[in-house]
Amino acid sequence: MLRPIAIATAISGTLDILFAMILTLWFGREIPNMLRFVASGPFPAATDMETAGAILGLVVHFALMGVMATGLLLLVRWRPVLLDTPLRTGLAYGVITYFIMNWLVVPLRFGTPLPPKTLSIVTQLFAHIVLVGIPMAYIATRYLRRSA
């Protein structure tokens, strides 16, 4: 089960961080600052760490993706019927991860107000569904169905 977790983490993590970088540039901000902000979740001092803080942001991002991939793989091993509908499973898992991150984790850590702004809801739902949930579900289907 480690191989599909690693592949899902790498693919979804890369898609998601590239999207975050594009949005960061679109809004006229700097990518290293965005990465340091990601790192500041578990490591508040990362905002003052220059390049090391940005690298730490990538590590934190991919660690979070690894947790999400592991969660999905455990879920579909527990409920293998979910492998029969990877698009629906990925869509649902993307919505679940969106709510966990944007309505629970981020507000608890950073004190952001709820509900999030409309643009944030749209971009984050897109990222969690299209770039995270759906690819992870198809990867899970490919690797777990083969081993079943």
N, C-alpha and C positions, 0 to 999 in steps of 0.2 A: 504493500500500500504506500510505501514511501515514494516510489517513482511517480505515480499520478499526483501525489501531493506536491512534489517538487516541480513537476511540469505545470500543474495548474497555478502554482505560486508564481513561477517564472513568467508564464504567458499573461495571466490576469494582472499580475503586479506590474509588468512592463506596459501593458495597454493602459492601465489606470494611471500610472505615473506620467506617461507621455501625455495623456489627456490633461492631467493636472498642470503639466508644464505648458501646454498650449494655452490653457485658460489663464495661467499666470502671466504669460507674455501678452495675451489678448487684453488683459486688464492693466498692462503697463507696469507690472511688478517684476521683481527679479527672482529667478528660479532658486538660487541659493537661499534667499530669505524664506521662500515657501518650504524648502526642505528643512531648514532650521526650525521652522514652526512645527512641522510634522514631528521632528525629534523632540521638541519641547513638551509634547504630551507626557511621555514618561521621564524626560530629562529636561526640566525647566531651564537649566543653565545653557542648553544647546543654542539658544538665540544669540549668545555672546561668543560662540566657538568658531566663528569663521568657517573655513573649509571643512574642518573636522565636524562641525555641527551639521553641515549640509550632507556629508557622507553618512553621519549618524541618522539623518532623516531618511535616507534611502534604506538603511538597515532596518529602521523602525517600520517603514512602509512595507517592506518585503516580509518582515516578521508578522505584521498584521495580516497580510495576504496569506501567509502560511497558516495562521490560525483559522482564517476563513476557509481555506482549502481543506484543512483537516476537518473542520466542522462539517463541511458538505460531504466529504468522503465517509466520515463516520455515520452521517445521516443516511446516505444511500446504502451503506452496508447494513444498517439496521432495518431500512425499508427498501429492499431491492426493487420493488415495483416502481419506484421513482426513476429508475434507469430506463423505463419504457417510454418516458415522455421527457427527454432532456431539455427541450425548449421550455416547457411549462415548469419543470423543476428549477431550471436556471432563472427563469423570470421570478418565481416565488422566492428563491434563495436570495436573489438580488434585492428584492423588496425587504426581506427580513434583515439582510446585512445593512441596508440603507437605514432602516429604523433603529437598529442597534447602535450604529455609529453616529447618526445625526440627531437622534432624539434621546439618546442615553449617554454614550461615551463622551462625545464632544461637549454637550452642555454640562455634564458633571465635571469634566476636566477644566474647561475654559470658561464656564459660566455664560455661554452664549444663550440668547433669548430664544424661547420657543413661541410660536413655530418659526422655523427658518424662513428666510426670505424666499420668495417665489423662484427667483433665478437659481438660488442654491438648491432648492428642491428639484428643479428640472435637471440641472447639470449632475447633481449627485445621484438622482434616480437613474439617469442615463448611464453613468459610470458603473453603478452597482449592478444594474441589470445587464446591460449590453457588454460591458468590459470585464465584469467580474463573474456574476452569477451564471450567465449562459455559457461562456467558455469553460468555466469550471465543471458545469453539469455535463457538457459534451466530453470533456476529458475523463470525467468519472465514468461515464457510460462506456467510452472506448476501452478503458483499462479494467474496470471491474466486471463488465459483461464478458470480456475475454477470459478472465480468470474464474468466472462462475461455472 
